[in-house]
Amino acid sequence: NLQGEIPSEFSLLYNLELLSLDQNRLTGRIPTSIGSLVNLKVLSLDFNSMIGEIPTGIGSLANLVRLSLDSNKFSGIIPSSVGNLSALTFLNVYNNSLEGSIPPLQGLSSLSYLELGNNKLEGRIPSWLGNLTSLQVIDFQDNGLVGRIPESLGSLEQLTILSLSTNNLSGSIPHALGNLHALTQLY
């Protein structure tokens, strides 16, 4: 039942490795000073009522393994600086009001979980996703994505969930998706 904003003074907690404030009644923005928490490995703010843009400084958190901002009221774009988080394995911004295109994440070779669904994302699904061979979950459902499903997704041998429903995708289903032998859910 915590409420209010995350104090900007949190940026003084230099040794902080885990910040998990899920399922509270937090409001306000993520402090722009979040980038100074250089030892942070987990940032999880799921199921709150936080607003505003995701600060670009989040891309300075070189040790971040898990970034989860599910079910808030974040708006604006997913900052391209997220693509700097080379240790990231889990990225979840599901159920917000984020817009723009999928940012360049091709440097996130350890990424296994990518959940961008239920936002207002537009543009094409990038073909470089096929190079992120650790991916096990891709959820892009309920956005405004257009174009074809990239053939390159067929090279994601560890992929178990692929959710692309409720977008504006067109064309045929790539034959390469038949190579996804670990796939258990396709919708």
N, C-alpha and C positions, 0 to 999 in steps of 0.2 A: 504493500500500500504506500510505497514511497511516492511522493509527488513533487512537483516543481521542476526546476532546471538542474542540470548537472553543473556544479560550481566550476568556474574557470580555474579555481585554485587546484583542481585535480591535476593540472599540468605541472605542478610542483612535485608530484609523486613519481620521481624519476625511476624508482625501482619497481614500480607497478608492472606486473606481468599479465594479470587477468583483471578485466573490468567487465563484469556481467551484472546487468541491472534489468534483466528480463521480467516481464509481466508485472509491471508497476504502473503508475499513473504519471510518468515523467512527461514533461512538456518542454517547450523551448528547443533550442538548437544544440547540436554537438558543438562544444567549444572549439573555436578555430585553433586554439593552442594544443589540441589533441596530438598534433605532430611532434610535440616535445617529449612524449612518453615513449622514448626510443626502445625501452625494454618490453613494451607491451606485446604479448603473444596472442591474446584473445580480447576482442572487443565485441560484446554481445548486448544489444539494446532492444531485443525483440519484444513485441507486444506492449508498446507504450503509445504515447500520443505526441511524439517528437516531430518537429517541423523543420522547414528550411532545407538548405542544400547540404549535401555531404561535403565537408571541407576538403579542399585539395591537399591540405597538410597531412591527411591520412596516408598519403603516398610516401611519407617519410618514415613510416613505421616498419622498418626493414625486417624486424623479427616477427611481424604479425603472421599468424598461421590461420586464424579464424576471424572473419569479419561477418557479423550477422546483425542486420538491421531490419528484420522481418516485421511486417505489420505495424508501421508507423505512418506518418504523414509527410515523409520526406519528398521534396520536389526538386526540380532542376535536373541536371544531367548526372550520370555516374562519372565522377572525375577520371580523366585519363591517367592521373597519377596512381590510381589503383593498379595499373599495369606495372608499376615499379615494385610491387610487393612480391618479390620472387619466392619467398617462403610460404606464401598463401596456399592453403589446401582447400579452404572452405569459404565461399562467397555467397551470401544470401541477402538479397535486398527485396525479397518477395513482398507484394502487397503494399506498395507505396504509390506515389504519383510521379515517379521518375520518367523523364522523357529524353528525347534525342536518340542517338544510335548506340549500339553495343560498343563500349570503349575498346581500345586496343589492349588486349590482355595476352597477346601471344608470348610474352616473356614469363608467364606463370606456369612453368612446366610441371610443377607439383600439384596444380589445381585438380581436385577430384570431384568437387561439388560446386556447381554453378547454377544458382537459382535467381533468375531475373524476372520471373513471372508476375502477372497481375500488376503491371505498370502501364506506362504509355509510350513504350519504346517503339521506334520506327526504324526504317531502313532495312537492309538485308542482313541475313545471318552470315557472318564472315566465314570465308573458307578456311582461314587459319585455325579455326577451332579443331580441325582434324589433326593438327600438330600437337595438341594438348593431350597426349596419349594416356595421361593418368585420369582423365575424366571418367567418372562413373555415373554422374547425374547431370543432365542438362534440362532445365525447366525454363522455357521461354513462353509459356502459355499466357493467354489473355493480354496480348500487346497489339501493336499495329505493324508487326514485321511483314515485309513484302518480298516478292521474288521467289526464287527456287530454293529448295533444300540443298545445301552443298553436298556434292559427291564425297567430299573429303571426310564427312562425318562417318563414313563407312570404315575408316581406319581406326576408330576408337574401340579397340577390342575389349576394354574393361567396362564400357558403357552398359549400365543396367536399366536406366530410366532416360527416355527421351520424350519430352513433352513440348509439343509445338502447337497444340490446339488453340483455337480462337485467335488466329492471326489472319493476315491477308496473303498467305503464301499461295503460290501458283505453280503450275507445271506438274510433272510426273514425280512420283516417289522414286528416288535414286535406287538403282539395282544394288549399289554398294551397301545399302543398309542391310542387305541380306547377309553381310559378313559379321554383323553384330551378334555373335553367338551368346554373349553374356546378357543380352537385352531381355528384361522381364516385363517392362512396361513401355508401350509406345502409344502415345496419344497426342 
